[in-house]
């Protein structure tokens, strides 16, 4: 049943039935494949089929039915593995927001797999590139030879781990990494598996992750994304993957073979090791760009529905829908105010949980997802949808709570049930250990889960995702080795990336063999790791920081698919790296051993009526409680925090069995004495030192209350008392 408006290669005719308007996408039923495509403004939708190589068109069918703005039809006899693409007819009226061009082959937004690579060329654009009328012109060249093809999948898989891991939030330790970067130089991964899900699933990879003590691995984007020409022209690539075009499909570059079961097997192995899988997802924009961008999928299916367009008509009352709202900095913004677009995103999320068994999501530029036409709304459609959804509300939801639009910075304003990246933790902890003045009050907030931002509406301390480093920015080793970014390899004359890093090179920029500088850098790394992992809230560790991975000062390695971004496992075997790894394991173990370090309630410093003790007490080096004058003194750089384990961790009566923990922070360059305090009513109890970051090897020692402990400059101490 070929369409007269498009002449396919001769083929045997396809049978065609009415089919159903749901589920959307291509669904194999056992008898054939049902196709359903949403478009509110199209006049006709075709499905075109291709040979196994994806190069020869075998024929097209026109979807015969249109129900509730969904075009649908059923093709009997089609099997999983069928290659296809869409051609959507409709008005080409950019001034009205419509950019239909049936000469352009389009990716199905609901495709579960793709094959082939996108090859950039002017044929991919709905308008004629270089035409004096710009995007108002119309291009009639066929884009199919340049496009990847969608693939019908068979979703059946035999899981060995049928129960979700579901680590409680207050026991969660996140570990952010990259499928390719983590495995490309891993000695335990066969060469042909490096950079793939199959490589990441190996026991040689997962056993050390589990032994480190982390609970949940957060993977940078693995949904299908594109490399933009401005990178490929420079011999670079979109390494991080923040340019998603297929929200249901795996990116082929991470697959050792063509079968999506490879990802399922990886998740299955993670779960067998007791590890959660968290996906970093990008639903805020697509690589179709602005009015001058290519036509690859959404723009050609229903541009006016899928994207937020500028208000007005272009006749003096506003720019008009020819142009795109750009709150993402990428040229366009996905329109989650539209019910079908909102459905697509939530359908995608449910697919990854229900079908692929992932355990949660980290949402890139999540403020975008919470925007309505009037701006950020914590009661907006997307956030409400997740909160009431029985599938999505049961997994971890983590927001990156900012974008570049008006009112885009929203740390602490996401609704209950959400956790949020807390960049204030990163900035304030770095600044304190760098030695900046006036940072003691800010550090105190960080140590207690930033209750000034998160302690409302019944939210819990775990809502604050604490981090010192992430994929975007310096690694831990670079934070203590560089004052300035060194992004020359990115080809942008070192203009890209943040310049305000609150880093400190400890006296020498970059690589050095100065023993004193190296010792100070090692101590600063221990200070930062201990602060991160022993603070209230949910810690996130950047993969490689546990043994001092460097990116040679590059703080924006988004385009570096090479040794800059790949973890150097050979270097991880050096003596300093092994020592830092042992320290990291030790600190994570302390977090697990002492419940007072991961309370499920915010600490307020108020007196508990049952015990007559404070849950948290701030101490001067003299062992006395800090007064307002100490907090207001910008020179305060040394203080203690006593967490009283005998104060219940919930509002219900419970046995007081938790140990108390004392932490001491000294950001002064020089050493000073700290008087060991008496613990609550147990006047005779001693304190056991479990951490002194001035020591290369952690050894326990016991001290009585009143002892004057000499705290090394720029160091942190941790004691416990039963």
C-alpha positions in Angstrom: 0.0 0.0 0.0 2.6 2.6 -1.0 1.8 6.3 -0.7 1.4 8.2 -4.0 3.3 11.2 -2.6 6.5 9.1 -2.1 7.9 6.6 -4.6 9.5 3.7 -2.8 11.8 0.9 -4.2 9.5 -1.8 -5.7 8.5 -4.4 -3.1 5.9 -6.9 -2.2 2.8 -5.1 -0.8 2.3 -5.0 2.9 -1.0 -6.0 4.4 -2.5 -3.4 6.6 -5.1 -3.4 9.4 -6.7 -0.7 11.5 -4.6 -1.4 14.6 -4.9 0.5 17.9 -3.9 4.0 19.0 -2.0 2.7 22.0 0.6 1.9 23.1 2.5 4.5 21.1 5.4 3.4 19.1 6.0 0.1 17.3 4.7 -2.9 19.4 5.3 -6.5 18.4 2.2 -8.6 19.4 3.3 -12.0 18.2 1.2 -11.7 15.1 2.7 -8.5 13.7 3.5 -5.0 14.6 1.2 -2.2 15.7 2.3 1.4 14.9 0.9 4.4 16.7 2.3 8.0 16.3 1.0 11.1 18.0 0.7 14.3 15.8 -2.0 16.9 16.4 -1.3 18.8 13.2 -0.2 16.3 10.6 -2.3 15.4 7.6 -0.8 12.0 7.0 1.8 9.6 8.6 3.7 7.0 6.7 5.9 4.1 8.1 8.7 3.2 5.7 10.6 -0.1 5.9 14.2 -0.8 5.2 16.4 -3.8 4.6 18.7 -5.3 7.3 21.5 -2.9 6.4 19.1 0.1 6.7 20.1 1.4 3.3 17.4 0.2 0.9 13.8 1.2 1.3 11.5 -1.8 0.9 8.2 0.1 0.9 5.9 2.4 2.9 2.5 2.2 4.4 0.2 5.0 5.3 -1.3 4.6 8.8 -5.0 4.3 8.0 -6.6 5.5 11.2 -6.6 8.7 13.3 -7.9 8.5 16.9 -7.5 11.1 19.6 -4.7 12.8 17.6 -2.9 9.4 17.2 -2.2 7.9 13.7 -2.2 4.1 13.9 -2.2 0.9 11.9 -1.2 -2.8 12.2 1.0 -4.7 9.8 0.6 -8.5 10.1 3.6 -10.7 9.7 6.3 -8.1 10.7 8.9 -9.4 13.1 11.3 -8.0 15.7 14.3 -6.7 13.9 12.2 -4.8 11.3 13.9 -1.5 10.3 11.7 1.5 9.8 11.3 5.3 9.9 8.5 7.8 9.7 7.5 10.3 7.0 5.0 12.9 8.3 3.0 15.1 6.0 1.5 18.5 7.0 1.9 22.2 6.5 5.3 23.8 6.2 4.5 27.1 7.9 7.3 28.1 10.2 5.6 31.4 11.1 2.8 29.3 12.6 5.1 26.8 14.3 4.7 24.0 11.7 7.7 22.4 10.0 6.4 19.3 8.3 8.5 18.0 5.5 7.7 14.5 4.3 11.0 14.4 2.4 12.7 13.9 5.7 12.8 10.5 7.3 12.1 10.8 11.0 12.9 8.7 14.1 9.9 7.4 16.0 10.0 9.0 19.4 8.9 5.7 21.0 11.5 3.5 19.1 13.1 1.0 21.5 16.2 0.6 19.4 18.1 2.1 16.4 20.6 0.9 13.9 23.1 2.9 11.8 24.7 6.2 12.4 23.5 9.7 11.6 25.7 11.3 8.9 25.5 15.1 9.0 24.6 16.8 5.7 22.4 19.6 4.4 19.8 16.9 3.5 18.9 16.6 7.2 17.4 20.1 7.3 13.8 20.9 6.5 14.8 24.1 4.8 17.5 24.7 2.2 20.7 25.5 4.0 22.2 28.7 2.5 19.0 29.8 0.9 18.4 33.6 1.2 15.0 32.9 2.9 16.7 30.8 5.6 14.3 28.5 7.5 11.3 29.8 5.5 12.6 27.9 2.4 11.7 24.3 1.8 14.1 21.4 1.0 12.9 18.5 -1.1 16.0 16.2 -0.8 15.5 12.8 0.8 17.3 12.5 4.2 16.9 8.7 4.5 20.4 7.9 3.4 21.8 10.1 6.2 19.5 8.8 9.0 19.7 6.0 11.5 16.7 3.6 11.3 14.4 2.5 14.1 14.2 -1.2 15.0 11.2 -3.2 16.3 12.3 -5.1 19.4 11.2 -8.2 21.2 11.1 -7.3 24.9 11.2 -10.8 26.3 14.1 -11.4 28.8 14.8 -14.0 31.5 15.8 -12.0 34.6 17.7 -13.8 37.4 17.1 -11.0 39.9 13.4 -10.4 40.0 13.3 -8.3 43.2 14.4 -4.6 43.1 17.3 -3.7 45.3 15.7 -0.5 46.7 18.4 0.8 49.0 16.9 3.1 51.7 17.7 6.7 51.0 19.5 7.2 54.4 21.8 4.3 53.5 22.5 5.4 49.9 26.0 6.3 48.7 25.9 7.4 45.0 28.7 6.8 42.6 28.7 8.8 39.4 30.4 7.3 36.4 30.5 6.8 32.6 30.0 3.4 30.9 32.8 4.0 28.4 35.1 6.1 30.6 35.0 3.6 33.4 35.9 0.5 31.3 38.1 1.7 28.4 41.3 1.0 30.3 40.0 -1.5 32.8 42.4 -4.5 33.0 39.5 -6.9 33.9 37.5 -6.1 30.8 38.3 -7.9 27.5 39.3 -5.4 24.8 36.3 -6.0 22.6 34.0 -5.3 25.6 35.6 -2.1 26.7 33.3 0.9 26.7 30.2 -1.3 26.7 27.4 -2.4 29.0 28.8 -5.9 28.7 32.1 -4.7 30.0 30.6 -2.8 32.9 28.6 -6.0 33.9 31.7 -8.1 34.5 32.5 -9.2 38.1 36.0 -7.8 37.8 34.3 -4.4 37.5 31.4 -4.8 39.9 33.2 -6.5 42.8 35.5 -3.5 43.5 32.6 -1.1 43.3 30.6 -3.1 45.9 33.7 -3.4 48.1 34.2 0.3 48.0 30.9 0.6 49.9 28.8 2.6 47.5 25.2 1.4 47.0 24.0 3.1 43.8 25.8 3.7 40.5 24.7 6.7 38.5 25.4 6.4 34.8 25.9 9.4 32.6 23.4 9.4 29.7 23.0 6.1 27.9 19.9 6.9 25.8 20.6 7.5 22.1 22.3 10.9 21.6 24.1 12.6 18.8 27.5 14.1 18.1 27.1 17.7 16.8 29.1 18.9 13.7 30.9 21.6 15.6 32.6 18.8 17.6 33.2 16.3 14.8 34.7 19.0 12.7 37.4 19.4 15.4 37.9 15.7 15.8 36.0 15.6 19.1 32.9 13.9 20.3 29.9 14.3 22.6 31.5 12.1 25.3 29.0 12.9 28.1 26.0 12.3 25.9 23.7 15.3 26.9 22.0 15.5 23.6 19.3 12.8 23.6 17.2 12.1 20.5 15.8 8.7 21.5 14.2 8.6 24.9 13.4 4.8 24.8 16.5 3.6 23.0 20.0 2.7 24.1 22.9 4.4 22.4 24.6 1.9 20.1 28.1 3.1 21.0 27.8 1.4 24.4 26.7 -2.0 23.0 29.0 -4.9 22.3 26.2 -6.4 20.0 22.9 -5.3 18.5 20.6 -6.8 21.2 19.2 -4.5 24.0 19.3 -7.6 26.3 22.9 -6.6 26.9 21.8 -3.7 29.0 19.2 -5.8 30.8 22.0 -8.3 31.6 24.1 -5.5 33.0 21.3 -4.3 35.3 20.7 -7.9 36.3 24.4 -8.3 37.3 24.4 -5.0 39.2 21.4 -6.2 41.2 23.1 -9.5 41.9 25.9 -7.5 43.5 23.4 -5.5 45.5 23.9 -2.3 43.5 21.3 0.1 42.2 21.4 1.5 38.7 20.5 5.2 38.4 20.3 6.8 34.9 21.2 10.4 34.1 18.4 11.4 31.7 18.0 14.5 29.4 14.4 15.3 28.7 14.8 19.1 28.7 15.9 19.5 25.0 16.8 17.6 21.9 19.6 18.0 19.3 17.2 19.4 16.7 18.2 22.9 17.9 16.4 26.1 17.0 14.8 27.2 13.7 18.1 26.7 11.9 18.5 23.1 13.3 17.9 19.8 11.5 14.7 17.9 11.2 15.3 14.5 12.8 12.2 13.5 14.7 10.0 15.8 16.9 10.4 18.9 14.7 9.0 17.0 11.7 6.3 15.0 13.6 4.7 18.0 15.4 6.9 20.9 16.1 4.2 23.1 17.6 3.4 20.4 20.2 6.8 19.1 21.2 8.7 22.3 21.7 8.1 25.5 23.6 7.7 28.3 21.0 7.9 32.0 21.4 4.7 33.9 22.0 3.2 36.4 19.6 2.7 36.4 15.9 5.9 38.1 14.8 3.9 41.2 13.9 5.2 43.4 16.7 3.4 41.5 19.5 6.2 39.1 20.1 8.7 37.0 18.1 6.1 34.4 17.3 6.2 30.6 17.0 8.8 30.6 14.2 11.3 30.8 17.1 12.0 28.6 20.1 12.2 29.4 23.8 15.7 28.5 24.8 15.9 27.9 28.6 18.4 25.1 28.1 21.1 27.0 26.1 20.9 24.4 23.3 18.4 26.1 21.0 15.1 24.5 22.1 13.1 23.4 25.1 10.9 20.4 25.3 7.2 21.4 26.0 6.2 19.3 29.0 3.0 21.5 29.4 1.6 19.5 26.4 -0.2 16.4 27.7 1.1 14.1 24.9 4.7 15.3 25.4 4.3 14.8 29.2 3.0 11.4 28.4 6.0 10.6 26.3 8.4 11.5 29.0 6.6 9.6 31.8 6.1 6.6 29.4 9.8 6.6 28.8 10.6 6.7 32.5 8.2 3.9 33.2 9.7 1.9 30.4 13.2 2.1 32.0 11.8 1.1 35.4 9.3 -1.6 34.4 11.0 -3.1 31.3 14.7 -2.3 31.9 14.6 -2.6 35.8 16.5 0.6 36.6 16.2 2.0 40.1 16.0 5.7 39.6 16.9 8.8 37.6 19.0 11.9 37.8 17.3 14.7 35.7 19.5 17.0 33.8 18.4 20.7 34.1 15.3 19.5 36.0 14.0 23.0 36.5 13.0 22.9 32.8 10.8 19.9 33.5 9.0 21.8 36.2 8.3 24.8 34.0 4.9 25.9 32.9 4.3 28.9 30.6 4.4 31.2 33.7 7.7 29.7 34.9 8.9 27.2 37.5 6.1 25.5 39.4 6.7 23.0 42.1 3.1 21.9 41.5 3.6 21.6 37.7 2.4 18.8 35.6 5.6 16.8 35.4 6.3 16.9 39.1 2.7 16.1 40.0 2.7 13.2 37.5 5.8 11.6 39.0 4.5 12.1 42.6 1.3 10.3 42.0 2.6 7.6 39.6 2.8 4.2 41.4 5.9 3.2 39.4 7.9 6.5 39.3 7.1 7.4 42.9 8.7 4.2 44.1 12.2 4.8 42.6 14.9 7.4 43.3 14.2 10.8 41.6 17.1 13.3 41.7 16.9 16.8 40.2 19.6 19.0 38.9 17.6 22.0 40.2 18.7 24.7 37.8 18.6 25.9 34.1 19.6 29.1 32.4 16.0 30.5 32.1 14.4 33.2 34.2 14.2 32.0 37.9 16.1 28.9 36.9 18.0 28.3 40.2 15.7 26.3 42.4 17.8 24.4 44.9 15.5 23.2 47.8 12.3 24.0 46.0 11.4 20.7 44.5 8.4 18.9 46.1 8.5 16.1 48.6 9.7 12.8 47.2 12.5 14.4 45.2 16.2 14.6 46.1 18.3 17.5 44.6 21.9 18.1 43.7 23.2 20.6 46.2 25.9 22.7 44.6 26.0 24.9 47.7 27.6 21.9 49.5 30.3 21.7 46.8 31.1 25.4 46.8 31.0 25.9 50.6 33.0 22.8 51.5 35.7 23.6 48.9 35.9 27.2 50.1 36.2 26.2 53.8 39.1 23.8 53.2 40.7 26.3 50.8 40.9 28.6 53.8 38.4 31.3 52.8 37.3 33.5 55.6 33.7 33.5 57.0 32.9 29.9 55.8 32.2 28.3 59.2 28.4 29.0 59.2 28.1 27.7 55.6 30.0 24.5 56.4 27.8 24.0 59.5 24.7 24.0 57.2 26.4 21.6 54.8 27.3 19.2 57.6 23.6 19.0 58.7 22.0 18.4 55.2 21.4 22.1 54.4 18.2 22.3 56.4 17.9 26.0 55.6 17.0 24.8 52.1 15.4 21.3 52.5 13.8 21.2 56.0 10.2 21.9 55.0 7.1 20.0 53.9 8.3 16.9 55.7 11.3 16.5 53.4 14.2 14.4 54.9 17.9 15.0 55.1 18.5 12.6 52.2 16.9 15.2 49.9 20.2 17.0 49.8 22.6 15.2 47.3 25.9 16.3 48.6 28.9 16.3 46.3 32.4 17.8 46.1 32.9 16.8 42.4 30.8 15.6 39.5 31.4 14.9 35.8 31.1 18.6 35.2 34.1 20.3 36.8 37.4 19.4 38.4 38.0 15.9 39.7 39.0 15.7 43.4 42.7 15.5 42.7 42.5 18.4 40.3 40.5 20.5 42.9 43.7 20.4 45.1 46.2 20.7 42.2 44.9 23.5 40.0 43.9 27.1 40.6 42.7 27.5 37.1 41.0 25.4 34.4 43.1 24.0 31.6 40.7 23.2 28.8 42.9 23.8 25.9 42.2 20.4 24.5 38.5 21.3 23.9 39.5 23.6 21.1 37.7 26.7 22.5 40.9 28.7 23.6 40.2 27.7 27.3 37.0 29.9 27.3 34.7 27.0 28.1 34.0 25.6 31.6 33.7 27.4 34.9 36.3 29.8 36.0 35.1 30.1 39.7 36.1 26.6 40.9 37.0 27.4 44.6 40.0 25.2 44.0 43.5 25.5 45.4 46.7 24.0 44.0 48.5 23.9 47.4 51.3 26.1 46.1 52.2 24.7 42.7 50.0 24.6 39.6 49.6 21.0 38.3 52.1 18.2 38.3 54.9 18.5 40.8 57.4 16.3 42.6 57.5 18.6 45.7 57.0 16.3 48.6 55.5 18.9 50.9 53.0 20.0 48.3 52.1 16.4 47.5 51.5 15.6 51.2 49.3 18.7 51.6 47.3 17.7 48.5 46.8 14.2 49.9 45.6 15.6 53.2 43.2 18.0 51.5 41.7 15.1 49.5 41.2 13.2 52.7 39.6 16.3 54.3 37.2 16.8 51.4 36.3 13.1 51.2 35.7 12.8 54.9 33.5 15.9 55.0 31.5 14.6 52.0 30.9 11.1 53.3 30.3 11.9 57.0 27.8 14.8 56.5 24.1 14.3 56.9 22.3 13.9 53.6 23.1 11.7 50.6 26.7 11.7 49.4 27.7 11.3 45.8 31.2 10.3 44.9 32.7 10.8 41.4 34.2 7.6 40.1 38.0 7.7 40.4 38.1 10.3 43.2 38.6 7.4 45.6 42.1 7.0 44.3 42.9 10.4 43.0 42.0 10.4 39.3 43.1 13.5 37.3 41.9 15.1 34.1 45.0 17.3 33.9 43.1 20.3 34.9 40.3 20.0 32.4 37.1 21.0 34.1 34.8 20.5 31.1 35.8 17.3 29.5 32.4 16.8 27.8 34.1 16.3 24.4 37.1 14.2 25.4 36.7 10.5 24.5 40.3 9.7 25.4 42.7 9.4 28.3 41.6 12.7 29.7 38.2 11.2 30.5 39.0 7.5 30.8 39.9 6.2 34.2 43.6 5.3 34.3 43.5 2.0 36.2 47.3 1.6 35.9 47.8 4.8 37.8 45.2 3.7 40.4 47.7 1.0 41.4 50.3 3.5 42.7 51.0 3.6 46.4 49.4 7.1 47.0 46.3 5.9 45.0 46.0 2.7 47.1 46.3 4.7 50.3 43.5 7.1 49.3 41.3 4.2 48.2 41.8 2.5 51.6 40.9 5.8 53.3 37.7 6.2 51.2 36.6 2.6 52.1 37.3 3.4 55.7 35.2 6.5 55.7 32.2 4.9 53.9 32.4 2.0 56.4 32.2 4.6 59.3 29.1 6.1 57.7 27.5 2.7 57.6 28.6 1.7 61.1 27.3 4.8 62.9 23.6 5.6 62.4 24.1 9.1 63.9 26.0 10.0 60.7 22.9 9.3 58.5 19.9 10.4 60.6 16.5 10.4 58.9 15.6 13.6 60.6 17.1 17.1 60.4 19.3 18.0 63.3 18.3 21.3 64.8 20.5 21.7 67.9 17.3 21.7 70.1 17.2 19.9 73.4 15.5 16.5 73.2 12.9 16.3 76.0 13.5 12.7 76.7 17.2 12.8 77.0 17.7 16.5 77.9 20.5 16.5 75.4 21.0 18.3 72.0 21.1 16.2 68.9 24.0 18.4 67.6 26.3 20.6 69.6 28.8 23.0 68.1 32.1 23.3 70.0 35.0 25.8 70.2 38.6 24.5 70.4 38.2 25.1 74.2 35.5 22.5 74.4 32.8 25.0 75.1 29.6 25.5 73.1 29.9 28.0 70.3 28.1 31.3 70.8 26.8 33.7 68.1 29.9 35.7 68.3 32.0 32.7 67.2 29.8 32.2 64.1 29.9 35.9 63.2 33.7 36.0 63.5 35.0 35.6 59.9 38.3 34.2 61.3 36.6 31.1 62.8 38.2 28.2 61.0 38.3 25.6 63.6 35.3 24.1 65.5 33.8 20.8 66.5 30.5 19.1 66.0 29.2 16.6 68.6 26.4 14.3 67.3 24.7 12.8 70.3 23.8 9.2 69.6 21.5 8.9 72.7 19.1 11.4 71.1 16.5 9.4 69.2 16.7 9.5 65.4 12.9 9.6 65.1 9.9 11.0 67.0 9.1 7.6 68.4 10.6 6.3 71.7 13.6 4.0 70.9 16.5 2.5 72.8 19.5 4.8 73.0 22.1 2.4 71.5 23.8 4.6 68.9 27.3 5.7 69.5 28.0 9.4 69.6 30.4 11.0 67.1 32.6 14.0 67.4 34.1 15.7 64.3 36.7 18.4 64.5 37.5 20.7 61.5 40.6 22.9 61.3 41.1 24.9 58.2 44.0 27.0 59.7 47.4 26.5 58.3 48.9 25.9 61.7 48.1 23.3 64.5 46.1 24.2 67.6 44.8 22.4 70.6 41.2 21.1 70.9 39.8 20.1 74.3 38.0 16.8 74.2 34.4 17.4 75.5 32.4 15.4 78.0 29.7 13.4 76.3 26.2 14.2 77.7 25.5 12.5 81.0 28.2 9.8 80.5 30.9 11.8 82.1 33.4 9.1 82.4 33.3 7.7 78.8 36.3 8.0 76.5 36.6 9.1 72.9 38.2 6.7 70.3 39.8 8.4 67.4 38.9 6.7 64.1 40.0 9.4 61.7 42.8 11.9 61.6 43.4 13.2 58.1 46.9 14.3 59.0 47.8 10.6 59.3 48.5 8.6 56.1 47.2 5.5 57.8 44.2 5.5 60.1 44.9 4.0 63.5 42.5 4.0 66.5 43.6 5.7 69.7 41.6 6.5 72.9 41.4 9.8 74.8 39.6 10.9 77.9 37.4 14.0 78.2 39.5 17.1 78.9 42.5 15.8 76.9 44.1 18.5 74.7 44.4 17.1 71.3 46.9 18.8 68.9 45.0 19.2 65.7 47.3 19.5 62.7 46.8 22.5 60.4 44.3 21.8 57.6 43.0 18.5 59.0 39.9 16.8 60.2 39.3 14.5 63.1 36.6 11.9 63.9 36.0 10.3 67.3 33.3 8.0 68.5 32.1 7.1 72.0 29.7 4.2 72.8 
